[in-house]
Amino acid sequence: MIKKYEVSEIDCAVCAGKIEDAIKKIDGVKSAQLNFIMQTLTVEAEEADFSRIEKEIVKAGRKTERDFELREI
Amino acid sequence: MTKRQRKNLYKILISAALILVSAIFVKNECVQISLFCAAYALSGFDVLCSAVRKIFSKQLFDEEILMSVATVGALILQEFSEAAMVMTLYQLGELFQSVAVGKSRRSIKELMKLKADFATVIRDGREIRVTPEEISKGETILVIPGEKVALDGIIEEGYSFFDSSSLTGESLPRELKKGDYVFSGMINIQSPVKIKTESVYRESTVAKILNLVETSSAYKSQSEKFITKFSRKYTPCVFFAALATAIVPTLLFGQSFSVWLRRALVFLIVSCPCALVISVPLSFFGAIGAASKKGVLIKGSEHIETLSKTTTIAFDKTGTVTKGEFSVSKICAFGISEEKLLEITAYAESFSNHPIALSIIKEYGKEIHKERIKNVITIPGKGISAEIDGKRVLAGSRQLLIDNEIHIPYKGEGVTGVCVAYDNSAAGFILLEDKVKENATESLQALKKAGIKRIVMLTGDNEETALKVQKEVGADEAYAELLPQDKVEKVLLLKKEGITAFVGDGINDAPVLSCVDVGFAMGALGSDAAVEAADIVIMNDNLSAIGQAVALSKKTMKIVRQNIALSLGVKFGVMVLSILGFDNMYAAIFADVGVMIIAVLNAMRMMSREVFST
């Protein structure tokens, strides 16, 4: 299934690219797309994996952007 | 400005004040140095902390790390004022970037404000306010004047005018009444209406459009892909170049280490590819946003880039260059007046709702007194026989008259026409044609001006009609009597000779649209097939939007190229100068931040509403 999130506090496009790469490497993520301008993140994964994946996304995001936050839309 | 941005702004202002005071008024060296260090600490604390964290999480080639290394290096060289200055200006650049991005995001979101925040649904006779997502198909919603329609549906009660400009870019309001289909995203401007929903929010027109625009970044242009790849390599390369600059001249040629270390630090200052990485996608997104405001949906920056290089545009004729509705082109009467011929034909056809009948009745334009008509008989595939004021009228194909042993000197071979007999003798014929759209000629001329070399028309119609329309609109070539598969073949041939776009209605043309370089679908509001098949979707029926899209694509690419050339030029310039000995850190940071600001401002020109003018 595909879930869509709003991400906040990403000011730099390079950082967005890095975060997207990191999210793609998370175990169980089939595809991920971070739209820097719209501040949206689209993730495809198995439904059962999502709660774990969401935690890892936040962890990965905060490595690059301290104030990274995730909100499902 | 957000809270975080304001906090950073204060820090930058205080640091700048400390630097100025210390440089101008303080004469005591110790005090001066401590003031510079205070300014450095204030502006750089966050960056240094973040750099340390990143080193531990092994993200070595990060701009914050490189800036930290550069400024710490400056401190080691006892260049306190430079360290403070570089850090303050770097923070100023970051702040500017964050504010500019925030502004662009807001203006793009503004452009795409199609979704209604809430809707009033009527459940058990009560009006309840809910979000559009909570409404199911088949419910009744109330839309009062000033409100956006939340979901697609059919008007159940009421009558009003609707502003569809944010969907189609059309400025004229549409008049809709009971039984008419209303698209989500339209704004009710006159009186309250009740609408029975035909879809849930997720499947509504608005959701589809928003989804299309938001995911448009999936189809990335070559320039964007280049920038992404380049930025990943650029920072490490600059880092190693800096390392080499610091070490090689000292080790091999025995030159002064501190001189070359200074030069190396200048390299680190220009190590961030931000100006490029931010301004290129911003330009594309601005262009997509500006176009969507005018009812032109571009599915990705890839298509902007291809469109800017397009040399050939092929048009489908019926419904694209022409209106797709018939109108009377010639009335030829024998023995009776033309008005009389039109009158009796309109009367005879008044019980039919065939498009040809409707266009003749429309041309007649006067009220039809049905009591004058008797004994109407429809002869399938041939026409109509009726008695008008007691006299027999035949209206239909030539064959219909021949069957009734009436000879008619018909001069309408290859053109749609109606033959008429009145009182058992030939009365004349009426020829019909599909009219060219009002602005077709000027729209095609505008394409020529925008740099399109070859305009081709493809049609399934006969040669005669095709040539006539070609001449009227000023197309370079026309190919007639083409079956759908012939159109595909023709387009593939055109593609061999230059990058080719195709413009069609998107419903019958799906195979052609999918094989050209850029496919345009016109008049696509509410048609899923068209949105699916095309690269660029024109929601309204306006041909001039194509020329504007071409011009927009060229403008976007120009800005993108300017930004790439400017940013790379300045950065490499700074590096070369620093090797030659102009190793001024102030100049380097000014150049770096300055270029970023210029590039972002340049990209933001795409956001202005005037870019895509009608």
Interface residues (C-beta under 8 A of the other chain):
Chain A: E9 D11 C12 A13 V14 G17 K18 Q33 N35 F36 I37 M38 Q39 T40 T42 K63 T64 R66 D67
Chain B: R4 S50 R53 K54 S57 Q59 E63 E94 Q97 S98 V101 S104 R105 I108 K109 E214 T215 S217 A218 T228 S231 R232 C272 P273 C274 V277 I278 P281 L282 F285
